[in-house]
Amino acid sequence: MTETLVPALDPAAGRPGLSRLADDDLELLLLIRHFELELLRLYGRGELNGTTHTCLGQEYVPVALRPLLGPADFVFSNHRGHGHYLARFGDAHGLLAEIMGREGAVCGGVGGSQHVHRDGYLSTGVQGESLPVAAGVALHLRRTGPGALACVYIGDGTWGEGAVYEALNLAALWRLPLLVVVENNGIAQSTPTASQMAGTVAGRAAAFGIAHRLVVSADVNEIRRELEPAVARVREGRPLVVEFVTHRLGPHSKGDDTRSPQAIRAAQENDWYGRYAHDHPEHFHRFDGPARARVRGVADEVAARPPSRWSPCA
């Protein structure tokens, strides 16, 4: 069964209005936004090597889920996972040090942007790999930690991986406490979802008898309120697929954006950042500047650290 969370319309603006956020939620959203922008700035200046995949435009997803996930829960992220990590730990220094290969890095600087492991949190750049791992952890939690769950973030492109269906099959058969969060931004790297995926995410979840929730709102308060009882049912062994219809504001990685100008403009128009600034200007501007300054300070401090010295024997 599919349930849809539809945003409330703001008649004056002719588009969905966003409710006023708690200060800590807005601070976290802005921390993630400016962290990602700072990464692109550092790459553009040649101060970072390799690649990175920002979650610009999608920051509200992990922020909305943050209080619904407890310390005993496991979180499995993906290649576009900086926001997932920051929503979980708020540790901008450790994450940036990991990406820059500096002292204080979460994983000694060997994981970089995509591969981070910390206290029940794991990200990977291998599409689909995390879902069967999350199912295995969910089985372990069902046996040893009743009430805890495994939350796994995937994208619309991940539904092309067979491991996804094997994991969903086991989750349904064994009634695993598995929460699958789909960030459907409409494009798998450079391939529009409509060109590579037949049917719907809801239909694929239904094939296994797994509940599906479709979220088209970007309102953190509304999302959290509506999903709280559904997440509670996951803890009872009722797996759930929550599909967020979201927008990737930036390129796939640093500069490889193959979308049309119209598609990019649509993403910009739906961006929570500009919409919240319009709906709640005083609140937004009170926190936006300090968040930008905070992230710039983090970048300056981390860049001044010596390179990370990692040893497999440490």
VODOMAR-905923 format. One record per residue (C-alpha): x, y, z. Coordinates in steps of 0.25 Angstrom, whole numbers, plus 5000, padded with zeros to 4 digits. Last residue first. Layout:
residues N
<r u="X" v="Y" w="Z"/>
...
This chain:
residues 314
<r u="5190" v="5006" w="5059"/>
<r u="5195" v="4994" w="5051"/>
<r u="5188" v="4997" w="5038"/>
<r u="5195" v="5011" w="5039"/>
<r u="5189" v="5024" w="5036"/>
<r u="5197" v="5037" w="5037"/>
<r u="5187" v="5049" w="5034"/>
<r u="5194" v="5061" w="5027"/>
<r u="5197" v="5072" w="5036"/>
<r u="5186" v="5082" w="5040"/>
<r u="5185" v="5096" w="5034"/>
<r u="5174" v="5091" w="5024"/>
<r u="5166" v="5086" w="5036"/>
<r u="5166" v="5100" w="5042"/>
<r u="5163" v="5108" w="5030"/>
<r u="5152" v="5098" w="5025"/>
<r u="5145" v="5099" w="5039"/>
<r u="5146" v="5114" w="5039"/>
<r u="5139" v="5114" w="5025"/>
<r u="5128" v="5105" w="5031"/>
<r u="5126" v="5114" w="5043"/>
<r u="5125" v="5126" w="5034"/>
<r u="5115" v="5120" w="5025"/>
<r u="5107" v="5116" w="5037"/>
<r u="5108" v="5130" w="5043"/>
<r u="5103" v="5136" w="5030"/>
<r u="5091" v="5127" w="5029"/>
<r u="5086" v="5127" w="5043"/>
<r u="5079" v="5141" w="5045"/>
<r u="5077" v="5141" w="5030"/>
<r u="5067" v="5130" w="5031"/>
<r u="5060" v="5134" w="5043"/>
<r u="5057" v="5148" w="5038"/>
<r u="5054" v="5143" w="5023"/>
<r u="5044" v="5132" w="5027"/>
<r u="5036" v="5129" w="5014"/>
<r u="5046" v="5135" w="5004"/>
<r u="5058" v="5129" w="5011"/>
<r u="5051" v="5116" w="5013"/>
<r u="5048" v="5115" w="4998"/>
<r u="5062" v="5119" w="4994"/>
<r u="5068" v="5108" w="5003"/>
<r u="5057" v="5098" w="5000"/>
<r u="5061" v="5097" w="4986"/>
<r u="5049" v="5095" w="4977"/>
<r u="5052" v="5106" w="4968"/>
<r u="5066" v="5102" w="4967"/>
<r u="5063" v="5088" w="4963"/>
<r u="5053" v="5093" w="4952"/>
<r u="5064" v="5102" w="4947"/>
<r u="5074" v="5090" w="4945"/>
<r u="5063" v="5083" w="4938"/>
<r u="5061" v="5094" w="4928"/>
<r u="5076" v="5097" w="4926"/>
<r u="5076" v="5082" w="4921"/>
<r u="5083" v="5072" w="4930"/>
<r u="5097" v="5067" w="4927"/>
<r u="5104" v="5072" w="4939"/>
<r u="5118" v="5067" w="4941"/>
<r u="5125" v="5078" w="4949"/>
<r u="5129" v="5073" w="4963"/>
<r u="5120" v="5060" w="4965"/>
<r u="5106" v="5058" w="4959"/>
<r u="5105" v="5073" w="4957"/>
<r u="5097" v="5082" w="4967"/>
<r u="5083" v="5084" w="4971"/>
<r u="5079" v="5069" w="4972"/>
<r u="5064" v="5070" w="4974"/>
<r u="5055" v="5061" w="4983"/>
<r u="5043" v="5052" w="4981"/>
<r u="5046" v="5045" w="4994"/>
<r u="5042" v="5030" w="4994"/>
<r u="5040" v="5023" w="5008"/>
<r u="5041" v="5008" w="5007"/>
<r u="5037" v="5001" w="5019"/>
<r u="5040" v="4988" w="5027"/>
<r u="5030" v="4983" w="5037"/>
<r u="5038" v="4977" w="5049"/>
<r u="5033" v="4985" w="5061"/>
<r u="5043" v="4995" w="5059"/>
<r u="5038" v="4998" w="5045"/>
<r u="5025" v="5001" w="5051"/>
<r u="5031" v="5012" w="5059"/>
<r u="5036" v="5018" w="5046"/>
<r u="5022" v="5018" w="5040"/>
<r u="5017" v="5026" w="5053"/>
<r u="5028" v="5036" w="5052"/>
<r u="5027" v="5038" w="5037"/>
<r u="5016" v="5048" w="5037"/>
<r u="5021" v="5057" w="5047"/>
<r u="5035" v="5057" w="5042"/>
<r u="5031" v="5060" w="5028"/>
<r u="5022" v="5072" w="5032"/>
<r u="5033" v="5078" w="5041"/>
<r u="5044" v="5076" w="5030"/>
<r u="5035" v="5082" w="5019"/>
<r u="5041" v="5078" w="5006"/>
<r u="5029" v="5071" w="5002"/>
<r u="5027" v="5060" w="4991"/>
<r u="5028" v="5048" w="5001"/>
<r u="5023" v="5035" w="4995"/>
<r u="5022" v="5024" w="5006"/>
<r u="5023" v="5009" w="5002"/>
<r u="5019" v="4997" w="5010"/>
<r u="5026" v="4984" w="5007"/>
<r u="5018" v="4972" w="5001"/>
<r u="5029" v="4968" w="4992"/>
<r u="5023" v="4972" w="4979"/>
<r u="5018" v="4984" w="4986"/>
<r u="5032" v="4990" w="4988"/>
<r u="5034" v="4989" w="4973"/>
<r u="5021" v="4995" w="4970"/>
<r u="5024" v="5007" w="4979"/>
<r u="5038" v="5009" w="4973"/>
<r u="5031" v="5010" w="4960"/>
<r u="5030" v="5003" w="4946"/>
<r u="5041" v="5003" w="4937"/>
<r u="5054" v="5009" w="4941"/>
<r u="5065" v="5014" w="4931"/>
<r u="5060" v="5025" w="4922"/>
<r u="5050" v="5030" w="4932"/>
<r u="5061" v="5031" w="4943"/>
<r u="5068" v="5041" w="4934"/>
<r u="5083" v="5036" w="4931"/>
<r u="5095" v="5045" w="4935"/>
<r u="5097" v="5040" w="4949"/>
<r u="5084" v="5033" w="4951"/>
<r u="5074" v="5044" w="4950"/>
<r u="5060" v="5047" w="4955"/>
<r u="5065" v="5052" w="4969"/>
<r u="5059" v="5040" w="4976"/>
<r u="5065" v="5039" w="4990"/>
<r u="5060" v="5025" w="4994"/>
<r u="5060" v="5023" w="5009"/>
<r u="5059" v="5008" w="5012"/>
<r u="5056" v="5005" w="5027"/>
<r u="5058" v="4991" w="5031"/>
<r u="5053" v="4985" w="5044"/>
<r u="5053" v="4971" w="5038"/>
<r u="5040" v="4963" w="5036"/>
<r u="5048" v="4950" w="5032"/>
<r u="5041" v="4948" w="5018"/>
<r u="5039" v="4963" w="5015"/>
<r u="5053" v="4967" w="5019"/>
<r u="5058" v="4955" w="5011"/>
<r u="5051" v="4958" w="4999"/>
<r u="5055" v="4973" w="5000"/>
<r u="5070" v="4969" w="5001"/>
<r u="5069" v="4960" w="4989"/>
<r u="5062" v="4971" w="4981"/>
<r u="5073" v="4982" w="4984"/>
<r u="5084" v="4972" w="4981"/>
<r u="5079" v="4971" w="4967"/>
<r u="5083" v="4985" w="4964"/>
<r u="5076" v="4994" w="4955"/>
<r u="5068" v="5000" w="4967"/>
<r u="5080" v="5007" w="4971"/>
<r u="5078" v="5018" w="4960"/>
<r u="5066" v="5023" w="4968"/>
<r u="5075" v="5026" w="4980"/>
<r u="5079" v="5018" w="4993"/>
<r u="5079" v="5022" w="5008"/>
<r u="5079" v="5010" w="5018"/>
<r u="5073" v="5010" w="5031"/>
<r u="5075" v="4998" w="5040"/>
<r u="5066" v="4997" w="5052"/>
<r u="5066" v="4996" w="5068"/>
<r u="5053" v="4992" w="5076"/>
<r u="5059" v="4978" w="5079"/>
<r u="5074" v="4978" w="5080"/>
<r u="5079" v="4964" w="5079"/>
<r u="5071" v="4956" w="5069"/>
<r u="5064" v="4967" w="5062"/>
<r u="5077" v="4975" w="5062"/>
<r u="5084" v="4963" w="5055"/>
<r u="5074" v="4962" w="5045"/>
<r u="5074" v="4977" w="5043"/>
<r u="5089" v="4976" w="5041"/>
<r u="5088" v="4966" w="5030"/>
<r u="5077" v="4975" w="5023"/>
<r u="5087" v="4986" w="5024"/>
<r u="5098" v="4978" w="5018"/>
<r u="5088" v="4974" w="5007"/>
<r u="5084" v="4989" w="5004"/>
<r u="5099" v="4994" w="5005"/>
<r u="5104" v="4988" w="4992"/>
<r u="5093" v="4994" w="4984"/>
<r u="5102" v="5005" w="4977"/>
<r u="5116" v="5003" w="4982"/>
<r u="5121" v="5017" w="4987"/>
<r u="5120" v="5013" w="5001"/>
<r u="5115" v="5019" w="5014"/>
<r u="5115" v="5013" w="5028"/>
<r u="5109" v="5017" w="5041"/>
<r u="5108" v="5009" w="5054"/>
<r u="5119" v="5016" w="5061"/>
<r u="5127" v="5021" w="5050"/>
<r u="5131" v="5017" w="5036"/>
<r u="5133" v="5026" w="5024"/>
<r u="5135" v="5022" w="5009"/>
<r u="5130" v="5033" w="5000"/>
<r u="5138" v="5046" w="5002"/>
<r u="5151" v="5040" w="5006"/>
<r u="5152" v="5026" w="5013"/>
<r u="5167" v="5026" w="5015"/>
<r u="5168" v="5039" w="5023"/>
<r u="5170" v="5032" w="5036"/>
<r u="5155" v="5028" w="5036"/>
<r u="5149" v="5040" w="5043"/>
<r u="5160" v="5049" w="5040"/>
<r u="5166" v="5056" w="5052"/>
<r u="5179" v="5059" w="5044"/>
<r u="5177" v="5062" w="5030"/>
<r u="5174" v="5054" w="5017"/>
<r u="5165" v="5065" w="5012"/>
<r u="5152" v="5057" w="5011"/>
<r u="5155" v="5051" w="5024"/>
<r u="5158" v="5064" w="5030"/>
<r u="5145" v="5070" w="5025"/>
<r u="5138" v="5059" w="5031"/>
<r u="5145" v="5060" w="5045"/>
<r u="5143" v="5075" w="5045"/>
<r u="5128" v="5075" w="5041"/>
<r u="5124" v="5066" w="5052"/>
<r u="5109" v="5068" w="5053"/>
<r u="5108" v="5053" w="5056"/>
<r u="5096" v="5047" w="5049"/>
<r u="5091" v="5059" w="5041"/>
<r u="5106" v="5062" w="5037"/>
<r u="5107" v="5047" w="5033"/>
<r u="5094" v="5047" w="5025"/>
<r u="5098" v="5061" w="5019"/>
<r u="5111" v="5056" w="5014"/>
<r u="5105" v="5044" w="5008"/>
<r u="5105" v="5045" w="4993"/>
<r u="5113" v="5032" w="4990"/>
<r u="5104" v="5024" w="4999"/>
<r u="5099" v="5023" w="5014"/>
<r u="5096" v="5012" w="5023"/>
<r u="5091" v="5016" w="5037"/>
<r u="5090" v="5007" w="5049"/>
<r u="5080" v="5009" w="5060"/>
<r u="5084" v="5008" w="5075"/>
<r u="5087" v="5023" w="5076"/>
<r u="5073" v="5026" w="5071"/>
<r u="5067" v="5030" w="5058"/>
<r u="5054" v="5038" w="5057"/>
<r u="5061" v="5050" w="5062"/>
<r u="5069" v="5051" w="5049"/>
<r u="5059" v="5047" w="5039"/>
<r u="5055" v="5061" w="5035"/>
<r u="5070" v="5065" w="5035"/>
<r u="5073" v="5053" w="5027"/>
<r u="5064" v="5058" w="5016"/>
<r u="5065" v="5073" w="5017"/>
<r u="5079" v="5073" w="5011"/>
<r u="5074" v="5068" w="4997"/>
<r u="5076" v="5081" w="4989"/>
<r u="5092" v="5080" w="4990"/>
<r u="5095" v="5066" w="4994"/>
<r u="5109" v="5067" w="4988"/>
<r u="5117" v="5056" w="4981"/>
<r u="5132" v="5057" w="4982"/>
<r u="5144" v="5054" w="4974"/>
<r u="5159" v="5052" w="4975"/>
<r u="5168" v="5063" w="4980"/>
<r u="5165" v="5075" w="4989"/>
<r u="5172" v="5089" w="4989"/>
<r u="5171" v="5091" w="4974"/>
<r u="5163" v="5104" w="4975"/>
<r u="5151" v="5098" w="4969"/>
<r u="5152" v="5086" w="4978"/>
<r u="5152" v="5095" w="4990"/>
<r u="5140" v="5103" w="4985"/>
<r u="5132" v="5090" w="4983"/>
<r u="5135" v="5086" w="4997"/>
<r u="5131" v="5099" w="5002"/>
<r u="5118" v="5098" w="4995"/>
<r u="5116" v="5084" w="5002"/>
<r u="5119" v="5089" w="5016"/>
<r u="5110" v="5102" w="5013"/>
<r u="5098" v="5093" w="5010"/>
<r u="5101" v="5083" w="5022"/>
<r u="5103" v="5094" w="5032"/>
<r u="5090" v="5101" w="5027"/>
<r u="5081" v="5089" w="5029"/>
<r u="5087" v="5087" w="5043"/>
<r u="5085" v="5101" w="5047"/>
<r u="5071" v="5101" w="5042"/>
<r u="5068" v="5088" w="5050"/>
<r u="5075" v="5094" w="5062"/>
<r u="5067" v="5107" w="5062"/>
<r u="5053" v="5100" w="5060"/>
<r u="5047" v="5101" w="5047"/>
<r u="5036" v="5110" w="5042"/>
<r u="5027" v="5103" w="5032"/>
<r u="5030" v="5103" w="5017"/>
<r u="5020" v="5108" w="5007"/>
<r u="5017" v="5099" w="4995"/>
<r u="5014" v="5108" w="4983"/>
<r u="5004" v="5119" w="4978"/>
<r u="5012" v="5129" w="4987"/>
<r u="4999" v="5135" w="4993"/>
<r u="4992" v="5122" w="4993"/>
<r u="5003" v="5114" w="5001"/>
<r u="5000" v="5100" w="4998"/>
<r u="5001" v="5089" w="5008"/>
<r u="5011" v="5078" w="5004"/>
<r u="5006" v="5064" w="5000"/>
<r u="5011" v="5052" w="5008"/>
<r u="5006" v="5040" w="4999"/>
<r u="5002" v="5026" w="5004"/>
<r u="5005" v="5014" w="4996"/>
<r u="5000" v="5000" w="5000"/>
